[in-house]
Amino acid sequence: MDSQTIVFAILALISLFGGIMVVTRRNPVHSILFLVLTFFCFAGFYVMLGATFLAAIQVLVYAGAIMVLFLFVVMMLNLREPEALEGGPSFFQTLGFIVAAGMAVLLLAYFAGRPGPGVPPFSAGETAYEVGGPESLGMLLFTEYVFPVEIAGILLLAAVIGAVALAKRKRV
Amino acid sequence: METTVGLNHYLILAALLFCIGIAGVLTRRNLLIIFMSVELMLNSANLTLIAFSHYLVNAVGMVFVFFTMTVAAAEVGVGLAIVVTIFRNIESLDIRKLNVLKH
């Protein structure tokens, strides 16, 4: 086993654990903290895949900004008691769990049936970091994808205005 | 025997995390936790895109992830504003109380 496999295995176990914890914890604050853990593991995967710029964005935007936003909302809402679990799982909850488990089995069967992983075109060479680095992404973003970038900017503006308009306390 | 991490491993991991997210969306009743499960699903889709991008030596997948993150950020901003509004109206985050349209 090379070091890459070991790092992948550790990160995969932590992220799966974090994901399961997000879904099963009753207190939303615990869920949020486990989700932050999972997002950090994702940043690790991105680095392993050579997407260094996106790993930085993942930590800054997801683990930083978005999760802090979640935490602030939980603090603002002043939730007293965690989710009630009266009378065990309902019919739809059982059905939902079965659907999710079935989909997991289907996807695993599909991927396990494929031929082996194959040799990656590069493992940790320089090219891997050139493809995912800020330079190559910036070149793409500001030449070929400049129109989507503009649209994304307008979308963010609309989201900011929408969020303020929605959350503003109405004076009656 | 030599083992290396391949595309398949990333795809399997992303699929498992996606299914955990689906289970969260379908079984939880807390609006915030459902929202977080959606974030988990978005991130596992991002992981798939980046894995393909890496193994095809093509940065376009990463550009796509960039836009996904933008949309996710916008979605979280508006979504949490809606959550705050809902909490102000029904004093709870339980989705079973959000059945006004049914009656």
Interface residues (C-beta under 8 A of the other chain):
Chain A: M1 D2 Q4 T5 F8 A12 S15 L16 G19 I20 V22 V23 R25 P28 S31 I32 L35 T38 F39 F42 F45 Y46 M48 L49 G50 A51 F53 L54 I57 Q58 V61 Y62 A65 I66 L69 F70 V73 V74 M76 L77 L79 E83 A84 P89 F92 Q93 L95 G96 F97 V99 A100 A101 M103 A104 L107 L108 F111 A112 R114 G116 P117 G118 V119 P120 P121 F122 S123 T127 A128 V131 G132 S136 L137 L140 L141 Y145 P148 A152 L155 L156 A158 A159 V160 G162 A163 V164 L166 A167 R169
Chain B: E2 T3 T4 V5 G6 L7 N8 H9 Y10 L11 I12 L13 A15 L16 L17 F18 C19 I20 G21 I22 A23 G24 V25 L26 T27 R28 R29 N30 L32 I33 F35 M36 S37 E39 L40 N43 N46 L47 I50 A51 S53 H54 Y55 V57 N58 A59 V60 M62 V63 V65 F66 F67 M69 T70 V71 A72 A73 A74 E75 V76 G77 V78 L80 A81 I82 V83 V84 T85 F87 R88 L93 D94
